[in-house]
Structures are given as C-alpha cells and as structure tokens.
C-alpha cells in the first residue's frame, strides 16, 4: 500500500520511504464525542521548530463490512478550493508567520493556520485554563462563521463522505483538511496514517512548501490528483 501511495506524485525526491506512522480504531471506548470535529491535519503541519517530527502523508478510513455504521460524515476540504477564494501574502511571508514563535513542532488545526496567515487573534488562547486542542469551536456553525469572517466559504469547498460497510476512504493529508459531522459509534472506523516517522528539517520544509502552495488565488484549474477517493 505504501508503494502505491508513493506513486501518486513526484513529491518524494529526496524524502525517505513511506511507512505506517499511526493505526487506530476510532473512536476509542469512553471518549465523549461532540456533534462535530473541527477541520484539521493528522499529525499536524510542520512548523520547522523541531529536529525531527512524524508526518502523516495519507490517511485511510475503513468501515468494517460487519458494521452498520452511524451515518456520521467525514468532512473533506481541498485546500486549493478553499484558500483560492481570496488573496494571501507571498509564500515566504506565510512560512514566516506560521513558524513564528512556534512552541509546538506542528500545527494541527486548519483554523490556527488561517489565524497565523492573517496575524489575527480571534481564536481561544492555547494557554487558557482548561483549553484543549481541537476545541476552538463549540459548534459547526461557529467554525463556518470563523472561516466566513476570514473571507472563506466552507460550503463552496467542503465535501462529505458517509462510508457504507466495507468502504475505504483515502485522502491526501497535505492537500486537504478533514473533520466530522455527527457522532460515531465506539470503534466504528479503522484509521491508517501513512507518512514519515521521523522527518528532518529539510524534509519538513519540502512538505510545508507543498501546503503553502495552496494559498494561491483560484485560476479555474484543478489539482491533477483527487483530494480524496472512496472505494
């Protein structure tokens, strides 16, 4: 599977081979779910602040044939379709803003990436008492409102996938952000993350450049690769 994934594009020159960096059954027992999950990147976007970090390049979600499924939807947002809705600073400026004063080696939330790009401060502070990553919004409408205030209409870019028993959803974790609408049954999905277990700064910079390339106005052309595929 990793060999097939490597053949999707020419990003790999100079990077190590792909491997499984995470394998999960979600949601685990005892987890309190909300009605939605905010848009994010598995393992986060490199901020070039650590020597090595694990990075997920592709994510695969599978629903067992024996599972009835909950009907919860996986939300997929192709970055070019969303970020191409408005103008942005030049790539080097975006990179400096995302990596500036970075305490964490990665940033996992798409809204935080937008906040860094716009140099705004309209999300809850990470060091606030009781704050947990991924809890930036209390409801899906709040997340959509946040992006709208930043000139981005999620409805114009977002797709939803509800897996049927035996179906597999694979998406590019560098060209899309993903989340959830609805609540899943305990242990409903099998999640596999394929990427780099220990990526150095040079490799991180390559992947960060790939992500920042999505911050360009739309020209009517689409990526040559699908953001997500289901089978």
N, C-alpha and C positions, 0 to 999 in steps of 0.2 A: 504493500500500500504506500509506503514512504517513497519507494522508487517511482511509482506512478505519479505521486504528488509532485515530485521533483521535476517531472517533465512538463508541468503546466506552463512555465515561463522561463526566461533567461536570467532571472534574478540571482541565480545560485553561484555565479562565477566568483571564486574566492571565499565562499562560505562553506562551513562544514556540512556534512551529510545530515539529512533529516532523520529524526528519531522520535519515538513517543516520549513526550515530556509530561503528560498527565492522562490518567484514565480514571473516570469517576462514574458512579451511579448517582443520579440526581432526581429529586432532592433527597438527601440522606434522612434517615429517621430522626424525628424530633425537631426538625428545623421549622420555625414559624415562618410561613410564607406570606407575602403581601399579594395584592391582586395584580402586580406588575413588577418587572425587573427593569431598571434603567439601562440605557444603552451603554455598552462597554466593550472592551477588548480583553479576551482571555490572556492572562499573564501580563497585560499592560503594554503600553508603548514605551520603548527605551528612552530615557532622558539623559543618557551619557554621563551619569553621575556615579556609576559603579564599575568595577573592573570587569566582572562577568555577570550576566543575568540569563535566566531561562526565558525563551521567547516562543510563543505558540504561533506557528505559521498558518496552519489549517486547523479547523475544528470540525469534528464529525459528531452528529447526534443520531442515535438509533433507537427506535421504539420496538420492543420485543413483539414477535408475532402473537405471543400469548397475552399481550397486554391490551386491555380495552382502550387505554388512553384516556386522558382527562379532557381533551379538547382545547387545552391551553395552546396558545400560538407562540411560535418563535418569531420575533421581530428582527428583520434584517434590513439594514440601511446601507446601501452602497455609498461610500464616502464621496465619490465624484458627483453623484446625482444630488446629494445634499449640499456639499460645500461649494459646488459650482453655481449655486443660486445667487452668490454675491461675491464681491471682491475681497481680497485679503492682502496683507503685506507680502513682500517678497520672501522667498523660501528661507534665506539666511536669517531674516528678522524673525520669522516664525520659529525657526530652530532655536534661536537665542532665547526667545520668550518662553518656549516650552521647557527648556533646560535651565532657565534662570532660577537660582535659589532652590534647586531641586533637592529636597531631603530624601525622597524616595528615588530608587533607581528606575522606576517605571511609573506611568500614569495609566490607570485602567479605565477611567470614566471618560466618555466622549465629551460630556458637558465640561469637564475640567480642562480638556484640550481646547475647547472653544473659549473658555474663560481665559486661559493663558494667551491664546492668539489675540483676543480683543483687549487684554490687560484690564479686564473688568473684575469686580469683586462682589458679584451678586449671588454666589453660592455660599452655603454654610461653611464656616471656617473649619478646616480639618482638625484643628487643635481644640475645638469647642468641647466642653464636657459632654460625654455620652455620645459624641458623633461617631458613626461607623461608615466606612467607605461603602458607597452604593446607596446611601440613604439621603442623597441630595434632594430628592423629591418625595413628597408624601403620596402623590397620585400621578397617574399617567398624564392627566390634563396639566399638571404642574410642569412636567417635563416638556410637553409640547409648547406650553406658554413660554418657557425659558428659551427654547430654540427660536420661537417666533420673535421674541424681543431682540434676538441677535440676527434677525433677518433670514431665518431658515425655517422653511415649512416642512415638517416631517412627513406630512401626508403626501407630499409630492414625490418623496423618495422611498418611503418605507414600504416593505412588503411583509406579509405574514404567511407563515407556513405552519399548518396543523398536520403533524405526522399521523399517518394511519399505521396500524400494526404491520411490522416488517419493513417500514420505510426508513431510508437513510438520508439525512441532510448534511451536506458538506459545504462549508463556506470558507472563503479567504479571510483570515483574521487580520490582514494588513490593508485590505481594500474595503472592508465592511466593519460596522459595529453591530452588535446584536443585543437583544433583550427578550423580554417575555411579556405576554398579556394573558392573564388568567392564572390559575393555581394548578400545579401539577400534583399527581398522586405520588406518594412516597416511593422512591426508587423507580420512577416511571421511565427515565431515559438513561441510556448509556452514552457517556461523553468521552471522546478521544481527542486529545490535543497533540498535534504533530508539529515539531519545530526543532529548536536548538536548545540543548540542555544547559549549555554554558557558553554564551556568545560574548566575544570580546568587544572592546570599544569600536574597533574598525567595522566589525560586522553589525553592531548596533547602529552605527552611523548610516550604513547602507540601508538598513530597514527603515530607519527614521526618515531618510530621504524619500523612500518609496511612499511612506504615509503622507509626508508633506507635499508630495506631488499632486495629491488630491485637492489641495487648496488652490484650484485654478478655476476661473470662470468657465462655465459650460460652453462648448463650441458646437454642440449638436452631434459630436462623435461619441461613441461609447467604448468602454474598455473592450479589448479583444477577448478577454476571458470573462465568463459569467461569475458574478459575485457569489452566487450560491447555486447548488444543484441538488435535486432530490431524485431518489430512485427507490 
